[in-house]
Amino acid sequence: MAEQLVDRPDTELFGDIEYRLRDAAHDLATTAHQTGLEARKKGGTRGRASCARGAGRTPGSTPGGPAGL
């Protein structure tokens, strides 16, 4: 991108070159984004997930403490 701008006269800094540089930037961003998505896919889990353990017994609704108090 910089090479394309260095030798351009000031009168040519906008217009066609502007669109070409924008397209190149979009292509670069798309490639980087796609690479990131593919890297995430490789780290995924394989097979079925294990079952979660069941919850324990629910405590009673009376306040705790020593019996008979």
mmCIF file of the N, C-alpha and C atoms, coordinates in Angstrom:
data_MODEL
# 
_entry.id   MODEL 
# 
loop_
_atom_site.group_PDB 
_atom_site.id 
_atom_site.type_symbol 
_atom_site.label_atom_id 
_atom_site.label_alt_id 
_atom_site.label_comp_id 
_atom_site.label_asym_id 
_atom_site.label_entity_id 
_atom_site.label_seq_id 
_atom_site.pdbx_PDB_ins_code 
_atom_site.Cartn_x 
_atom_site.Cartn_y 
_atom_site.Cartn_z 
_atom_site.occupancy 
_atom_site.B_iso_or_equiv 
_atom_site.pdbx_formal_charge 
_atom_site.auth_seq_id 
_atom_site.auth_comp_id 
_atom_site.auth_asym_id 
_atom_site.auth_atom_id 
_atom_site.pdbx_PDB_model_num 
ATOM 1   N N  . MET A 1 1  ? 0.827   -1.188  0.000  1.00 0.00 ? 1  MET A N  1 
ATOM 2   C CA . MET A 1 1  ? 0.000   0.000   0.000  1.00 0.00 ? 1  MET A CA 1 
ATOM 3   C C  . MET A 1 1  ? 0.871   1.251   0.000  1.00 0.00 ? 1  MET A C  1 
ATOM 4   N N  . ALA A 1 2  ? 1.873   1.225   0.857  1.00 0.00 ? 2  ALA A N  1 
ATOM 5   C CA . ALA A 1 2  ? 2.744   2.392   0.947  1.00 0.00 ? 2  ALA A CA 1 
ATOM 6   C C  . ALA A 1 2  ? 3.496   2.615   -0.362 1.00 0.00 ? 2  ALA A C  1 
ATOM 7   N N  . GLU A 1 3  ? 3.927   1.521   -0.988 1.00 0.00 ? 3  GLU A N  1 
ATOM 8   C CA . GLU A 1 3  ? 4.656   1.650   -2.250 1.00 0.00 ? 3  GLU A CA 1 
ATOM 9   C C  . GLU A 1 3  ? 3.796   2.311   -3.329 1.00 0.00 ? 3  GLU A C  1 
ATOM 10  N N  . GLN A 1 4  ? 2.509   2.015   -3.311 1.00 0.00 ? 4  GLN A N  1 
ATOM 11  C CA . GLN A 1 4  ? 1.619   2.602   -4.303 1.00 0.00 ? 4  GLN A CA 1 
ATOM 12  C C  . GLN A 1 4  ? 1.407   4.096   -4.071 1.00 0.00 ? 4  GLN A C  1 
ATOM 13  N N  . LEU A 1 5  ? 1.570   4.541   -2.855 1.00 0.00 ? 5  LEU A N  1 
ATOM 14  C CA . LEU A 1 5  ? 1.352   5.961   -2.545 1.00 0.00 ? 5  LEU A CA 1 
ATOM 15  C C  . LEU A 1 5  ? 2.616   6.807   -2.645 1.00 0.00 ? 5  LEU A C  1 
ATOM 16  N N  . VAL A 1 6  ? 3.773   6.203   -2.448 1.00 0.00 ? 6  VAL A N  1 
ATOM 17  C CA . VAL A 1 6  ? 5.024   6.959   -2.377 1.00 0.00 ? 6  VAL A CA 1 
ATOM 18  C C  . VAL A 1 6  ? 5.304   7.766   -3.641 1.00 0.00 ? 6  VAL A C  1 
ATOM 19  N N  . ASP A 1 7  ? 5.196   7.142   -4.776 1.00 0.00 ? 7  ASP A N  1 
ATOM 20  C CA . ASP A 1 7  ? 5.584   7.800   -6.021 1.00 0.00 ? 7  ASP A CA 1 
ATOM 21  C C  . ASP A 1 7  ? 4.437   8.531   -6.722 1.00 0.00 ? 7  ASP A C  1 
ATOM 22  N N  . ARG A 1 8  ? 3.293   8.569   -6.114 1.00 0.00 ? 8  ARG A N  1 
ATOM 23  C CA . ARG A 1 8  ? 2.139   9.228   -6.739 1.00 0.00 ? 8  ARG A CA 1 
ATOM 24  C C  . ARG A 1 8  ? 2.212   10.736  -6.554 1.00 0.00 ? 8  ARG A C  1 
ATOM 25  N N  . PRO A 1 9  ? 1.893   11.472  -7.593 1.00 0.00 ? 9  PRO A N  1 
ATOM 26  C CA . PRO A 1 9  ? 1.778   12.926  -7.419 1.00 0.00 ? 9  PRO A CA 1 
ATOM 27  C C  . PRO A 1 9  ? 0.534   13.246  -6.584 1.00 0.00 ? 9  PRO A C  1 
ATOM 28  N N  . ASP A 1 10 ? 0.541   14.373  -5.952 1.00 0.00 ? 10 ASP A N  1 
ATOM 29  C CA . ASP A 1 10 ? -0.573  14.765  -5.076 1.00 0.00 ? 10 ASP A CA 1 
ATOM 30  C C  . ASP A 1 10 ? -1.916  14.728  -5.796 1.00 0.00 ? 10 ASP A C  1 
ATOM 31  N N  . THR A 1 11 ? -1.917  15.006  -7.075 1.00 0.00 ? 11 THR A N  1 
ATOM 32  C CA . THR A 1 11 ? -3.180  15.037  -7.818 1.00 0.00 ? 11 THR A CA 1 
ATOM 33  C C  . THR A 1 11 ? -3.774  13.649  -8.019 1.00 0.00 ? 11 THR A C  1 
ATOM 34  N N  . GLU A 1 12 ? -2.991  12.598  -7.783 1.00 0.00 ? 12 GLU A N  1 
ATOM 35  C CA . GLU A 1 12 ? -3.479  11.228  -7.984 1.00 0.00 ? 12 GLU A CA 1 
ATOM 36  C C  . GLU A 1 12 ? -3.682  10.468  -6.672 1.00 0.00 ? 12 GLU A C  1 
ATOM 37  N N  . LEU A 1 13 ? -3.667  11.160  -5.539 1.00 0.00 ? 13 LEU A N  1 
ATOM 38  C CA . LEU A 1 13 ? -3.802  10.468  -4.257 1.00 0.00 ? 13 LEU A CA 1 
ATOM 39  C C  . LEU A 1 13 ? -5.238  10.055  -3.962 1.00 0.00 ? 13 LEU A C  1 
ATOM 40  N N  . PHE A 1 14 ? -6.178  10.609  -4.682 1.00 0.00 ? 14 PHE A N  1 
ATOM 41  C CA . PHE A 1 14 ? -7.572  10.246  -4.494 1.00 0.00 ? 14 PHE A CA 1 
ATOM 42  C C  . PHE A 1 14 ? -8.102  9.677   -5.800 1.00 0.00 ? 14 PHE A C  1 
ATOM 43  N N  . GLY A 1 15 ? -9.230  9.025   -5.740 1.00 0.00 ? 15 GLY A N  1 
ATOM 44  C CA . GLY A 1 15 ? -9.812  8.461   -6.950 1.00 0.00 ? 15 GLY A CA 1 
ATOM 45  C C  . GLY A 1 15 ? -9.530  6.979   -7.050 1.00 0.00 ? 15 GLY A C  1 
ATOM 46  N N  . ASP A 1 16 ? -9.037  6.549   -8.192 1.00 0.00 ? 16 ASP A N  1 
ATOM 47  C CA . ASP A 1 16 ? -8.839  5.124   -8.476 1.00 0.00 ? 16 ASP A CA 1 
ATOM 48  C C  . ASP A 1 16 ? -7.918  4.453   -7.460 1.00 0.00 ? 16 ASP A C  1 
ATOM 49  N N  . ILE A 1 17 ? -6.812  5.092   -7.115 1.00 0.00 ? 17 ILE A N  1 
ATOM 50  C CA . ILE A 1 17 ? -5.869  4.491   -6.157 1.00 0.00 ? 17 ILE A CA 1 
ATOM 51  C C  . ILE A 1 17 ? -6.524  4.311   -4.787 1.00 0.00 ? 17 ILE A C  1 
ATOM 52  N N  . GLU A 1 18 ? -7.379  5.246   -4.427 1.00 0.00 ? 18 GLU A N  1 
ATOM 53  C CA . GLU A 1 18 ? -8.076  5.178   -3.146 1.00 0.00 ? 18 GLU A CA 1 
ATOM 54  C C  . GLU A 1 18 ? -8.948  3.916   -3.079 1.00 0.00 ? 18 GLU A C  1 
ATOM 55  N N  . TYR A 1 19 ? -9.644  3.630   -4.157 1.00 0.00 ? 19 TYR A N  1 
ATOM 56  C CA . TYR A 1 19 ? -10.501 2.442   -4.198 1.00 0.00 ? 19 TYR A CA 1 
ATOM 57  C C  . TYR A 1 19 ? -9.686  1.152   -4.222 1.00 0.00 ? 19 TYR A C  1 
ATOM 58  N N  . ARG A 1 20 ? -8.580  1.158   -4.936 1.00 0.00 ? 20 ARG A N  1 
ATOM 59  C CA . ARG A 1 20 ? -7.733  -0.037  -4.967 1.00 0.00 ? 20 ARG A CA 1 
ATOM 60  C C  . ARG A 1 20 ? -7.128  -0.323  -3.594 1.00 0.00 ? 20 ARG A C  1 
ATOM 61  N N  . LEU A 1 21 ? -6.700  0.728   -2.897 1.00 0.00 ? 21 LEU A N  1 
ATOM 62  C CA . LEU A 1 21 ? -6.139  0.533   -1.560 1.00 0.00 ? 21 LEU A CA 1 
ATOM 63  C C  . LEU A 1 21 ? -7.211  0.074   -0.573 1.00 0.00 ? 21 LEU A C  1 
ATOM 64  N N  . ARG A 1 22 ? -8.406  0.616   -0.698 1.00 0.00 ? 22 ARG A N  1 
ATOM 65  C CA . ARG A 1 22 ? -9.504  0.195   0.171  1.00 0.00 ? 22 ARG A CA 1 
ATOM 66  C C  . ARG A 1 22 ? -9.819  -1.282  -0.048 1.00 0.00 ? 22 ARG A C  1 
ATOM 67  N N  . ASP A 1 23 ? -9.885  -1.695  -1.315 1.00 0.00 ? 23 ASP A N  1 
ATOM 68  C CA . ASP A 1 23 ? -10.158 -3.097  -1.624 1.00 0.00 ? 23 ASP A CA 1 
ATOM 69  C C  . ASP A 1 23 ? -9.066  -4.012  -1.080 1.00 0.00 ? 23 ASP A C  1 
ATOM 70  N N  . ALA A 1 24 ? -7.826  -3.587  -1.180 1.00 0.00 ? 24 ALA A N  1 
ATOM 71  C CA . ALA A 1 24 ? -6.714  -4.380  -0.650 1.00 0.00 ? 24 ALA A CA 1 
ATOM 72  C C  . ALA A 1 24 ? -6.822  -4.501  0.874  1.00 0.00 ? 24 ALA A C  1 
ATOM 73  N N  . ALA A 1 25 ? -7.203  -3.411  1.541  1.00 0.00 ? 25 ALA A N  1 
ATOM 74  C CA . ALA A 1 25 ? -7.367  -3.447  2.997  1.00 0.00 ? 25 ALA A CA 1 
ATOM 75  C C  . ALA A 1 25 ? -8.505  -4.383  3.383  1.00 0.00 ? 25 ALA A C  1 
ATOM 76  N N  . HIS A 1 26 ? -9.596  -4.361  2.639  1.00 0.00 ? 26 HIS A N  1 
ATOM 77  C CA . HIS A 1 26 ? -10.719 -5.259  2.917  1.00 0.00 ? 26 HIS A CA 1 
ATOM 78  C C  . HIS A 1 26 ? -10.311 -6.717  2.714  1.00 0.00 ? 26 HIS A C  1 
ATOM 79  N N  . ASP A 1 27 ? -9.551  -6.986  1.669  1.00 0.00 ? 27 ASP A N  1 
ATOM 80  C CA . ASP A 1 27 ? -9.080  -8.347  1.418  1.00 0.00 ? 27 ASP A CA 1 
ATOM 81  C C  . ASP A 1 27 ? -8.183  -8.833  2.556  1.00 0.00 ? 27 ASP A C  1 
ATOM 82  N N  . LEU A 1 28 ? -7.308  -7.963  3.031  1.00 0.00 ? 28 LEU A N  1 
ATOM 83  C CA . LEU A 1 28 ? -6.421  -8.309  4.139  1.00 0.00 ? 28 LEU A CA 1 
ATOM 84  C C  . LEU A 1 28 ? -7.224  -8.602  5.405  1.00 0.00 ? 28 LEU A C  1 
ATOM 85  N N  . ALA A 1 29 ? -8.199  -7.742  5.705  1.00 0.00 ? 29 ALA A N  1 
ATOM 86  C CA . ALA A 1 29 ? -9.022  -7.946  6.901  1.00 0.00 ? 29 ALA A CA 1 
ATOM 87  C C  . ALA A 1 29 ? -9.836  -9.230  6.792  1.00 0.00 ? 29 ALA A C  1 
ATOM 88  N N  . THR A 1 30 ? -10.359 -9.518  5.610  1.00 0.00 ? 30 THR A N  1 
ATOM 89  C CA . THR A 1 30 ? -11.133 -10.738 5.404  1.00 0.00 ? 30 THR A CA 1 
ATOM 90  C C  . THR A 1 30 ? -10.266 -11.974 5.619  1.00 0.00 ? 30 THR A C  1 
ATOM 91  N N  . THR A 1 31 ? -9.063  -11.961 5.083  1.00 0.00 ? 31 THR A N  1 
ATOM 92  C CA . THR A 1 31 ? -8.152  -13.088 5.242  1.00 0.00 ? 31 THR A CA 1 
ATOM 93  C C  . THR A 1 31 ? -7.800  -13.296 6.715  1.00 0.00 ? 31 THR A C  1 
ATOM 94  N N  . ALA A 1 32 ? -7.517  -12.215 7.422  1.00 0.00 ? 32 ALA A N  1 
ATOM 95  C CA . ALA A 1 32 ? -7.181  -12.322 8.845  1.00 0.00 ? 32 ALA A CA 1 
ATOM 96  C C  . ALA A 1 32 ? -8.364  -12.860 9.642  1.00 0.00 ? 32 ALA A C  1 
ATOM 97  N N  . HIS A 1 33 ? -9.550  -12.381 9.346  1.00 0.00 ? 33 HIS A N  1 
ATOM 98  C CA . HIS A 1 33 ? -10.744 -12.830 10.058 1.00 0.00 ? 33 HIS A CA 1 
ATOM 99  C C  . HIS A 1 33 ? -11.005 -14.309 9.781  1.00 0.00 ? 33 HIS A C  1 
ATOM 100 N N  . GLN A 1 34 ? -10.899 -14.719 8.543  1.00 0.00 ? 34 GLN A N  1 
ATOM 101 C CA . GLN A 1 34 ? -11.124 -16.116 8.169  1.00 0.00 ? 34 GLN A CA 1 
ATOM 102 C C  . GLN A 1 34 ? -10.102 -17.032 8.835  1.00 0.00 ? 34 GLN A C  1 
ATOM 103 N N  . THR A 1 35 ? -8.853  -16.595 8.892  1.00 0.00 ? 35 THR A N  1 
ATOM 104 C CA . THR A 1 35 ? -7.810  -17.379 9.546  1.00 0.00 ? 35 THR A CA 1 
ATOM 105 C C  . THR A 1 35 ? -8.122  -17.568 11.028 1.00 0.00 ? 35 THR A C  1 
ATOM 106 N N  . GLY A 1 36 ? -8.597  -16.508 11.669 1.00 0.00 ? 36 GLY A N  1 
ATOM 107 C CA . GLY A 1 36 ? -8.977  -16.607 13.079 1.00 0.00 ? 36 GLY A CA 1 
ATOM 108 C C  . GLY A 1 36 ? -10.125 -17.570 13.304 1.00 0.00 ? 36 GLY A C  1 
ATOM 109 N N  . LEU A 1 37 ? -11.116 -17.536 12.423 1.00 0.00 ? 37 LEU A N  1 
ATOM 110 C CA . LEU A 1 37 ? -12.251 -18.446 12.557 1.00 0.00 ? 37 LEU A CA 1 
ATOM 111 C C  . LEU A 1 37 ? -11.823 -19.896 12.373 1.00 0.00 ? 37 LEU A C  1 
ATOM 112 N N  . GLU A 1 38 ? -10.956 -20.151 11.406 1.00 0.00 ? 38 GLU A N  1 
ATOM 113 C CA . GLU A 1 38 ? -10.481 -21.511 11.164 1.00 0.00 ? 38 GLU A CA 1 
ATOM 114 C C  . GLU A 1 38 ? -9.649  -22.024 12.333 1.00 0.00 ? 38 GLU A C  1 
ATOM 115 N N  . ALA A 1 39 ? -8.888  -21.146 12.969 1.00 0.00 ? 39 ALA A N  1 
ATOM 116 C CA . ALA A 1 39 ? -8.078  -21.550 14.119 1.00 0.00 ? 39 ALA A CA 1 
ATOM 117 C C  . ALA A 1 39 ? -8.980  -21.950 15.282 1.00 0.00 ? 39 ALA A C  1 
ATOM 118 N N  . ARG A 1 40 ? -10.100 -21.263 15.449 1.00 0.00 ? 40 ARG A N  1 
ATOM 119 C CA . ARG A 1 40 ? -11.027 -21.613 16.521 1.00 0.00 ? 40 ARG A CA 1 
ATOM 120 C C  . ARG A 1 40 ? -11.660 -22.974 16.267 1.00 0.00 ? 40 ARG A C  1 
ATOM 121 N N  . LYS A 1 41 ? -11.978 -23.267 15.022 1.00 0.00 ? 41 LYS A N  1 
ATOM 122 C CA . LYS A 1 41 ? -12.611 -24.543 14.696 1.00 0.00 ? 41 LYS A CA 1 
ATOM 123 C C  . LYS A 1 41 ? -11.705 -25.714 15.054 1.00 0.00 ? 41 LYS A C  1 
ATOM 124 N N  . LYS A 1 42 ? -10.406 -25.559 14.884 1.00 0.00 ? 42 LYS A N  1 
ATOM 125 C CA . LYS A 1 42 ? -9.463  -26.635 15.162 1.00 0.00 ? 42 LYS A CA 1 
ATOM 126 C C  . LYS A 1 42 ? -9.389  -26.964 16.643 1.00 0.00 ? 42 LYS A C  1 
ATOM 127 N N  . GLY A 1 43 ? -9.717  -26.028 17.508 1.00 0.00 ? 43 GLY A N  1 
ATOM 128 C CA . GLY A 1 43 ? -9.627  -26.247 18.944 1.00 0.00 ? 43 GLY A CA 1 
ATOM 129 C C  . GLY A 1 43 ? -10.916 -26.746 19.550 1.00 0.00 ? 43 GLY A C  1 
ATOM 130 N N  . GLY A 1 44 ? -11.891 -27.071 18.731 1.00 0.00 ? 44 GLY A N  1 
ATOM 131 C CA . GLY A 1 44 ? -13.188 -27.516 19.237 1.00 0.00 ? 44 GLY A CA 1 
ATOM 132 C C  . GLY A 1 44 ? -13.128 -28.888 19.883 1.00 0.00 ? 44 GLY A C  1 
ATOM 133 N N  . THR A 1 45 ? -14.201 -29.254 20.542 1.00 0.00 ? 45 THR A N  1 
ATOM 134 C CA . THR A 1 45 ? -14.269 -30.567 21.177 1.00 0.00 ? 45 THR A CA 1 
ATOM 135 C C  . THR A 1 45 ? -14.618 -31.621 20.146 1.00 0.00 ? 45 THR A C  1 
ATOM 136 N N  . ARG A 1 46 ? -14.273 -32.837 20.458 1.00 0.00 ? 46 ARG A N  1 
ATOM 137 C CA . ARG A 1 46 ? -14.579 -33.949 19.564 1.00 0.00 ? 46 ARG A CA 1 
ATOM 138 C C  . ARG A 1 46 ? -15.495 -34.912 20.315 1.00 0.00 ? 46 ARG A C  1 
ATOM 139 N N  . GLY A 1 47 ? -16.472 -35.419 19.640 1.00 0.00 ? 47 GLY A N  1 
ATOM 140 C CA . GLY A 1 47 ? -17.367 -36.387 20.253 1.00 0.00 ? 47 GLY A CA 1 
ATOM 141 C C  . GLY A 1 47 ? -18.401 -35.726 21.143 1.00 0.00 ? 47 GLY A C  1 
ATOM 142 N N  . ARG A 1 48 ? -19.137 -36.577 21.857 1.00 0.00 ? 48 ARG A N  1 
ATOM 143 C CA . ARG A 1 48 ? -20.191 -36.082 22.727 1.00 0.00 ? 48 ARG A CA 1 
ATOM 144 C C  . ARG A 1 48 ? -19.613 -35.515 24.011 1.00 0.00 ? 48 ARG A C  1 
ATOM 145 N N  . ALA A 1 49 ? -20.303 -34.541 24.534 1.00 0.00 ? 49 ALA A N  1 
ATOM 146 C CA . ALA A 1 49 ? -19.913 -33.998 25.829 1.00 0.00 ? 49 ALA A CA 1 
ATOM 147 C C  . ALA A 1 49 ? -20.374 -34.954 26.924 1.00 0.00 ? 49 ALA A C  1 
ATOM 148 N N  . SER A 1 50 ? -19.656 -35.007 28.027 1.00 0.00 ? 50 SER A N  1 
ATOM 149 C CA . SER A 1 50 ? -20.056 -35.878 29.125 1.00 0.00 ? 50 SER A CA 1 
ATOM 150 C C  . SER A 1 50 ? -21.286 -35.296 29.809 1.00 0.00 ? 50 SER A C  1 
ATOM 151 N N  . CYS A 1 51 ? -22.037 -36.164 30.467 1.00 0.00 ? 51 CYS A N  1 
ATOM 152 C CA . CYS A 1 51 ? -23.233 -35.725 31.186 1.00 0.00 ? 51 CYS A CA 1 
ATOM 153 C C  . CYS A 1 51 ? -22.824 -34.974 32.448 1.00 0.00 ? 51 CYS A C  1 
ATOM 154 N N  . ALA A 1 52 ? -23.614 -34.018 32.809 1.00 0.00 ? 52 ALA A N  1 
ATOM 155 C CA . ALA A 1 52 ? -23.352 -33.265 34.035 1.00 0.00 ? 52 ALA A CA 1 
ATOM 156 C C  . ALA A 1 52 ? -23.840 -34.072 35.229 1.00 0.00 ? 52 ALA A C  1 
ATOM 157 N N  . ARG A 1 53 ? -23.180 -33.921 36.369 1.00 0.00 ? 53 ARG A N  1 
ATOM 158 C CA . ARG A 1 53 ? -23.619 -34.603 37.589 1.00 0.00 ? 53 ARG A CA 1 
ATOM 159 C C  . ARG A 1 53 ? -24.930 -34.002 38.058 1.00 0.00 ? 53 ARG A C  1 
ATOM 160 N N  . GLY A 1 54 ? -25.733 -34.829 38.690 1.00 0.00 ? 54 GLY A N  1 
ATOM 161 C CA . GLY A 1 54 ? -27.001 -34.344 39.244 1.00 0.00 ? 54 GLY A CA 1 
ATOM 162 C C  . GLY A 1 54 ? -26.763 -33.482 40.472 1.00 0.00 ? 54 GLY A C  1 
ATOM 163 N N  . ALA A 1 55 ? -27.722 -32.666 40.790 1.00 0.00 ? 55 ALA A N  1 
ATOM 164 C CA . ALA A 1 55 ? -27.625 -31.816 41.976 1.00 0.00 ? 55 ALA A CA 1 
ATOM 165 C C  . ALA A 1 55 ? -27.784 -32.675 43.224 1.00 0.00 ? 55 ALA A C  1 
ATOM 166 N N  . GLY A 1 56 ? -27.178 -32.273 44.325 1.00 0.00 ? 56 GLY A N  1 
ATOM 167 C CA . GLY A 1 56 ? -27.305 -32.982 45.593 1.00 0.00 ? 56 GLY A CA 1 
ATOM 168 C C  . GLY A 1 56 ? -28.686 -32.769 46.195 1.00 0.00 ? 56 GLY A C  1 
ATOM 169 N N  . ARG A 1 57 ? -28.887 -33.329 47.380 1.00 0.00 ? 57 ARG A N  1 
ATOM 170 C CA . ARG A 1 57 ? -30.170 -33.155 48.054 1.00 0.00 ? 57 ARG A CA 1 
ATOM 171 C C  . ARG A 1 57 ? -30.392 -31.718 48.426 1.00 0.00 ? 57 ARG A C  1 
ATOM 172 N N  . THR A 1 58 ? -31.621 -31.294 48.312 1.00 0.00 ? 58 THR A N  1 
ATOM 173 C CA . THR A 1 58 ? -31.982 -29.935 48.702 1.00 0.00 ? 58 THR A CA 1 
ATOM 174 C C  . THR A 1 58 ? -32.126 -29.897 50.217 1.00 0.00 ? 58 THR A C  1 
ATOM 175 N N  . PRO A 1 59 ? -31.501 -28.948 50.905 1.00 0.00 ? 59 PRO A N  1 
ATOM 176 C CA . PRO A 1 59 ? -31.630 -28.879 52.362 1.00 0.00 ? 59 PRO A CA 1 
ATOM 177 C C  . PRO A 1 59 ? -33.061 -28.509 52.770 1.00 0.00 ? 59 PRO A C  1 
ATOM 178 N N  . GLY A 1 60 ? -33.415 -28.878 53.965 1.00 0.00 ? 60 GLY A N  1 
ATOM 179 C CA . GLY A 1 60 ? -34.743 -28.564 54.475 1.00 0.00 ? 60 GLY A CA 1 
ATOM 180 C C  . GLY A 1 60 ? -34.946 -27.062 54.644 1.00 0.00 ? 60 GLY A C  1 
ATOM 181 N N  . SER A 1 61 ? -36.188 -26.670 54.859 1.00 0.00 ? 61 SER A N  1 
ATOM 182 C CA . SER A 1 61 ? -36.477 -25.235 54.967 1.00 0.00 ? 61 SER A CA 1 
ATOM 183 C C  . SER A 1 61 ? -36.444 -24.731 56.389 1.00 0.00 ? 61 SER A C  1 
ATOM 184 N N  . THR A 1 62 ? -36.214 -25.601 57.368 1.00 0.00 ? 62 THR A N  1 
ATOM 185 C CA . THR A 1 62 ? -36.145 -25.147 58.759 1.00 0.00 ? 62 THR A CA 1 
ATOM 186 C C  . THR A 1 62 ? -34.715 -24.720 59.060 1.00 0.00 ? 62 THR A C  1 
ATOM 187 N N  . PRO A 1 63 ? -34.561 -23.743 59.945 1.00 0.00 ? 63 PRO A N  1 
ATOM 188 C CA . PRO A 1 63 ? -33.201 -23.303 60.273 1.00 0.00 ? 63 PRO A CA 1 
ATOM 189 C C  . PRO A 1 63 ? -32.429 -24.423 60.979 1.00 0.00 ? 63 PRO A C  1 
ATOM 190 N N  . GLY A 1 64 ? -31.165 -24.469 60.736 1.00 0.00 ? 64 GLY A N  1 
ATOM 191 C CA . GLY A 1 64 ? -30.344 -25.503 61.341 1.00 0.00 ? 64 GLY A CA 1 
ATOM 192 C C  . GLY A 1 64 ? -29.989 -25.142 62.767 1.00 0.00 ? 64 GLY A C  1 
ATOM 193 N N  . GLY A 1 65 ? -29.335 -26.004 63.395 1.00 0.00 ? 65 GLY A N  1 
ATOM 194 C CA . GLY A 1 65 ? -28.905 -25.775 64.764 1.00 0.00 ? 65 GLY A CA 1 
ATOM 195 C C  . GLY A 1 65 ? -29.137 -27.020 65.602 1.00 0.00 ? 65 GLY A C  1 
ATOM 196 N N  . PRO A 1 66 ? -28.709 -27.007 66.820 1.00 0.00 ? 66 PRO A N  1 
ATOM 197 C CA . PRO A 1 66 ? -28.895 -28.172 67.681 1.00 0.00 ? 66 PRO A CA 1 
ATOM 198 C C  . PRO A 1 66 ? -30.377 -28.451 67.909 1.00 0.00 ? 66 PRO A C  1 
ATOM 199 N N  . ALA A 1 67 ? -30.730 -29.712 67.945 1.00 0.00 ? 67 ALA A N  1 
ATOM 200 C CA . ALA A 1 67 ? -32.121 -30.099 68.161 1.00 0.00 ? 67 ALA A CA 1 
ATOM 201 C C  . ALA A 1 67 ? -32.559 -29.765 69.581 1.00 0.00 ? 67 ALA A C  1 
ATOM 202 N N  . GLY A 1 68 ? -33.803 -29.364 69.743 1.00 0.00 ? 68 GLY A N  1 
ATOM 203 C CA . GLY A 1 68 ? -34.349 -29.093 71.068 1.00 0.00 ? 68 GLY A CA 1 
ATOM 204 C C  . GLY A 1 68 ? -34.102 -27.679 71.542 1.00 0.00 ? 68 GLY A C  1 
ATOM 205 N N  . LEU A 1 69 ? -33.530 -26.829 70.806 1.00 0.00 ? 69 LEU A N  1 
ATOM 206 C CA . LEU A 1 69 ? -33.319 -25.457 71.254 1.00 0.00 ? 69 LEU A CA 1 
ATOM 207 C C  . LEU A 1 69 ? -34.365 -24.543 70.758 1.00 0.00 ? 69 LEU A C  1 
# 
